[in-house]
Amino acid sequence: MKITTKIAVLTIVAAFAAAPAMAAHKYRHKHKKQTQVTIPDDPKQMTPEQAMAYNKRNLSLIVQGLPLILPSWSMPIYFGMQKHHDEEMRHKKRH
């Protein structure tokens, strides 16, 4: 086989193999847009529920960024607390 036909065959096979992944990505992207809630940035335009969601999102970013500023000796304590919190959340979801 010539090199150009090998490249063409490999390109077709790669496109055929990537088709399910592209379809799944398109499906997820389409449904993600439908469920995404937009929250206005101006506090005067927010409803109380939107303000609560906005504050909760910002506070969760602070908690998630905590390991970046904690000293190394406190890491086992922090991750132990996170593990306990995750187990409680899983238990709540089951019941």
C-alpha positions as MATLAB code, in Angstrom:
seq = 'MKITTKIAVLTIVAAFAAAPAMAAHKYRHKHKKQTQVTIPDDPKQMTPEQAMAYNKRNLSLIVQGLPLILPSWSMPIYFGMQKHHDEEMRHKKRH';
ca = [
       0.000    0.000    0.000;
       1.102    3.501   -0.700;
       1.665    5.850    2.186;
      -1.177    8.141    1.128;
      -3.691    5.299    1.164;
      -2.407    4.222    4.597;
      -2.912    7.745    5.896;
      -6.385    7.913    4.378;
      -7.382    4.540    5.860;
      -6.004    5.519    9.295;
      -7.883    8.819    9.165;
     -11.156    7.049    8.321;
     -10.625    4.481   11.080;
      -9.805    7.229   13.601;
     -12.914    9.207   12.623;
     -15.045    6.081   12.897;
     -13.581    5.274   16.330;
     -14.072    8.838   17.605;
     -17.701    9.130   16.458;
     -19.288    7.668   19.652;
     -17.178    9.927   21.867;
     -18.139   12.998   19.843;
     -21.815   12.032   19.986;
     -21.651   11.571   23.761;
     -19.918   14.929   24.158;
     -22.558   16.641   22.032;
     -25.332   14.993   24.065;
     -23.801   16.051   27.405;
     -23.102   19.566   26.148;
     -26.674   19.961   24.885;
     -28.230   18.814   28.169;
     -25.793   20.818   30.265;
     -26.922   24.035   28.582;
     -30.554   23.260   29.340;
     -29.998   22.659   33.057;
     -27.568   25.518   33.636;
     -29.110   28.312   35.697;
     -27.908   31.832   35.064;
     -27.497   34.022   38.099;
     -27.263   37.773   37.575;
     -24.140   39.463   38.948;
     -26.015   42.490   40.248;
     -27.308   41.795   43.789;
     -30.252   44.157   43.240;
     -31.568   41.945   40.431;
     -31.231   38.657   42.356;
     -34.045   36.803   44.010;
     -33.296   35.470   47.497;
     -32.857   31.936   46.083;
     -30.384   33.159   43.478;
     -28.442   35.095   46.110;
     -28.239   31.974   48.296;
     -26.988   29.889   45.342;
     -24.421   32.568   44.462;
     -23.127   32.755   48.033;
     -23.038   28.971   48.386;
     -20.978   28.652   45.202;
     -18.502   31.288   46.362;
     -18.165   29.795   49.845;
     -17.570   26.325   48.422;
     -14.667   27.733   46.396;
     -13.091   29.028   49.602;
     -13.377   25.644   51.300;
     -12.011   23.822   48.235;
      -9.037   26.189   48.060;
      -8.168   25.770   51.723;
      -5.461   23.110   51.147;
      -3.499   25.679   49.167;
      -2.941   27.913   52.187;
      -2.917   25.429   55.070;
       0.435   24.441   56.584;
       1.600   20.919   55.806;
       1.117   19.638   59.374;
      -2.629   20.377   59.193;
      -3.263   18.486   55.944;
      -4.118   15.123   57.600;
      -6.665   16.872   59.815;
      -8.246   18.694   56.860;
      -8.475   15.583   54.683;
      -9.858   13.576   57.605;
     -12.615   16.153   58.009;
     -13.312   16.095   54.262;
     -13.534   12.293   54.276;
     -15.998   12.409   57.174;
     -18.061   15.073   55.369;
     -18.109   13.023   52.142;
     -19.272    9.923   54.017;
     -22.108   11.909   55.628;
     -23.197   13.229   52.230;
     -23.230    9.699   50.747;
     -25.263    8.471   53.708;
     -27.808   11.308   53.229;
     -28.151   10.510   49.527;
     -28.898    6.854   50.269;
     -31.720    7.680   52.673;
];
